Amino acid sequence: MSNTDYPRRTLGRQGLTVSAIGLGCMGMSDFYGPSEETTNLAVLNHAIDIGVNFLDTADMYGVGENERLLAKVLKARRDEVVLATKFGNVRAPNGDFLGVNGSPEYVAAACDASLQRLGVEHIDLYYQHRVDRNVPIEETIGAMQRLVEAGKVRHLGMSEASAETLRRAAAVHPIAALQSEYSLWTRDVEAEILPACRELGIGFVPYSPLGRGFLTGAIQNSGELTADDWRRQNPRFQEGNVEQNRALVEAVTELAQARGCTPAQLALAWLLAQGTDIVPIPGTRRITRLDENAGAALIDLGDAELQRIDAVLATHAVAGTRYPAAGMASVNV
Ligand SMILES: NC(=O)c1ccc[n+]([C@@H]2O[C@H](COP(=O)([O-])OP(=O)(O)OC[C@H]3O[C@@H](n4cnc5c(N)ncnc54)[C@H](OP(=O)(O)O)[C@@H]3O)[C@@H](O)[C@H]2O)c1
């Protein structure tokens, strides 16, 4: 398949067209243990080569390092990429997390800093990474709207916003996409948030669509992860929960075998089947996995298969919250 043949989807009502599956770049610089720049650059270039043109980063990933990494690819290939980044999770230079900032002054400064690190003139999709409880959302979105007017940003997005916040935000300026966690083991957005997106014409970008790697079967327990891997702090990977969650992954693996695909592909094809407004962004630092994940856009799950998957999921309760308590307090705001 040439890169122009790769399936595309449109996020929101303003015509933001992206590859049906994007590439999450976070793990290349942060959270999931060590990685190699040469390999990361090869993965990024390969993604663009095969038509996976929707690259997802954030200013907080590696405290700016992930944007600097992307800059090395964008330098030569800016026009081939739909570039998404985020602001709002503030970190100190040593990585300490300092809180959420959605003040208009901060929005303007964060955008300029991202543009500089990325080495680009504009960002295609600029997300507020977390909603700031101390700033009315109208003020934050108003500041983001001014970035659009200034030509620094093309489309606006939010992450982990509640249905009510989305309604207030969309009343100020169209929101092209909500990026929130959604996968075979995290389906809470289905109750209110996804319906709100549809009512408001907001596309949906599931993050951690492979359950941070766990749903693929490649990780059995947190003991396999390096000491600095953030997943060690994730309740779902911890002893007492991980055993029950492995049973879910075994069931997913059986479903994938029946379909003749891998568990990762089943997880992504299932998300794509939830609506044409959905664009998952799996993260990987390996070309083979990138190809595998990209291949999921060619898998069409039928109604009977989707019902079977639902039935299997219904018999496997997930153990543990998707973030530790502090993280849970910053979602669905
Ligand atoms: N908005 C937010 O708050 C938020 C939060 C988290 C993430 N995100 C975004 O969403 C993106 C994706 O989420 P994520 O990286 O957390 O989780 P994910 O995509 O669910 O899983 C990534 C993990 O799965 C592994 N993996 C990928 N493909 C695989 C395959 N085919 N077989 C086996 N293992 C595979 C990767 O390992 P290798 O890298 O070693 O291949 C990595 O450890 C991030 O990169 C980031 O851009 C956003």
Ligand as a Chemical Component Dictionary entry (heavy atoms), coordinates in Angstrom:
data_LIG
# 
_chem_comp.id                   LIG 
_chem_comp.type                 NON-POLYMER 
_chem_comp.pdbx_formal_charge   0 
_chem_comp.three_letter_code    LIG 
# 
loop_
_chem_comp_atom.comp_id 
_chem_comp_atom.atom_id 
_chem_comp_atom.alt_atom_id 
_chem_comp_atom.type_symbol 
_chem_comp_atom.charge 
_chem_comp_atom.model_Cartn_x 
_chem_comp_atom.model_Cartn_y 
_chem_comp_atom.model_Cartn_z 
_chem_comp_atom.pdbx_ordinal 
LIG N1  N1  N 0  -4.044 12.543 26.559 1  
LIG C1  C1  C 0  -3.490 11.821 27.512 2  
LIG O1  O1  O 0  -3.636 12.073 28.685 3  
LIG C2  C2  C 0  -2.633 10.641 27.119 4  
LIG C3  C3  C 0  -2.260 9.687  28.068 5  
LIG C4  C4  C 0  -1.502 8.597  27.654 6  
LIG C5  C5  C 0  -1.117 8.483  26.321 7  
LIG N2  N2  N 1  -1.479 9.439  25.418 8  
LIG C6  C6  C 0  -1.104 9.335  23.994 9  
LIG O2  O2  O 0  -1.584 8.105  23.476 10 
LIG C7  C7  C 0  -0.517 7.393  22.880 11 
LIG C8  C8  C 0  -0.737 5.902  22.995 12 
LIG O3  O3  O 0  -0.940 5.510  24.335 13 
LIG P1  P1  P 0  0.129  4.663  25.166 14 
LIG O4  O4  O 0  1.441  4.726  24.491 15 
LIG O5  O5  O -1 -0.029 5.116  26.566 16 
LIG O6  O6  O 0  -0.434 3.190  25.172 17 
LIG P2  P2  P 0  -0.793 2.096  24.060 18 
LIG O7  O7  O 0  -0.735 2.656  22.720 19 
LIG O8  O8  O 0  -2.029 1.466  24.549 20 
LIG O9  O9  O 0  0.397  1.042  24.291 21 
LIG C9  C9  C 0  1.739  1.367  24.061 22 
LIG C10 C10 C 0  2.578  0.210  24.571 23 
LIG O10 O10 O 0  2.239  -0.963 23.841 24 
LIG C11 C11 C 0  3.379  -1.539 23.237 25 
LIG N3  N3  N 0  2.937  -1.994 21.901 26 
LIG C12 C12 C 0  2.550  -1.220 20.870 27 
LIG N4  N4  N 0  2.155  -1.974 19.823 28 
LIG C13 C13 C 0  2.291  -3.248 20.205 29 
LIG C14 C14 C 0  2.051  -4.492 19.567 30 
LIG N5  N5  N 0  1.568  -4.563 18.333 31 
LIG N6  N6  N 0  2.326  -5.637 20.253 32 
LIG C15 C15 C 0  2.809  -5.582 21.524 33 
LIG N7  N7  N 0  3.049  -4.443 22.190 34 
LIG C16 C16 C 0  2.797  -3.281 21.537 35 
LIG C17 C17 C 0  4.408  -0.441 23.190 36 
LIG O11 O11 O 0  5.707  -0.958 23.347 37 
LIG P3  P3  P 0  6.930  -0.489 22.412 38 
LIG O12 O12 O 0  6.952  0.997  22.446 39 
LIG O13 O13 O 0  8.116  -1.110 23.058 40 
LIG O14 O14 O 0  6.630  -1.034 21.058 41 
LIG C18 C18 C 0  4.046  0.409  24.413 42 
LIG O15 O15 O 0  4.651  -0.106 25.565 43 
LIG C19 C19 C 0  0.723  7.916  23.611 44 
LIG O16 O16 O 0  1.904  7.675  22.868 45 
LIG C20 C20 C 0  0.395  9.364  23.766 46 
LIG O17 O17 O 0  0.716  10.062 22.563 47 
LIG C21 C21 C 0  -2.238 10.502 25.804 48 
# 
loop_
_chem_comp_bond.comp_id 
_chem_comp_bond.atom_id_1 
_chem_comp_bond.atom_id_2 
_chem_comp_bond.value_order 
_chem_comp_bond.pdbx_ordinal 
LIG N1  C1  SING 1  
LIG C1  O1  DOUB 2  
LIG C1  C2  SING 3  
LIG C2  C3  SING 4  
LIG C2  C21 DOUB 5  
LIG C3  C4  DOUB 6  
LIG C4  C5  SING 7  
LIG C5  N2  DOUB 8  
LIG N2  C6  SING 9  
LIG N2  C21 SING 10 
LIG C6  O2  SING 11 
LIG C6  C20 SING 12 
LIG O2  C7  SING 13 
LIG C7  C8  SING 14 
LIG C7  C19 SING 15 
LIG C8  O3  SING 16 
LIG O3  P1  SING 17 
LIG P1  O4  DOUB 18 
LIG P1  O5  SING 19 
LIG P1  O6  SING 20 
LIG O6  P2  SING 21 
LIG P2  O7  DOUB 22 
LIG P2  O8  SING 23 
LIG P2  O9  SING 24 
LIG O9  C9  SING 25 
LIG C9  C10 SING 26 
LIG C10 O10 SING 27 
LIG C10 C18 SING 28 
LIG O10 C11 SING 29 
LIG C11 N3  SING 30 
LIG C11 C17 SING 31 
LIG N3  C12 SING 32 
LIG N3  C16 SING 33 
LIG C12 N4  DOUB 34 
LIG N4  C13 SING 35 
LIG C13 C14 SING 36 
LIG C13 C16 DOUB 37 
LIG C14 N5  SING 38 
LIG C14 N6  DOUB 39 
LIG N6  C15 SING 40 
LIG C15 N7  DOUB 41 
LIG N7  C16 SING 42 
LIG C17 O11 SING 43 
LIG C17 C18 SING 44 
LIG O11 P3  SING 45 
LIG P3  O12 DOUB 46 
LIG P3  O13 SING 47 
LIG P3  O14 SING 48 
LIG C18 O15 SING 49 
LIG C19 O16 SING 50 
LIG C19 C20 SING 51 
LIG C20 O17 SING 52 
# 
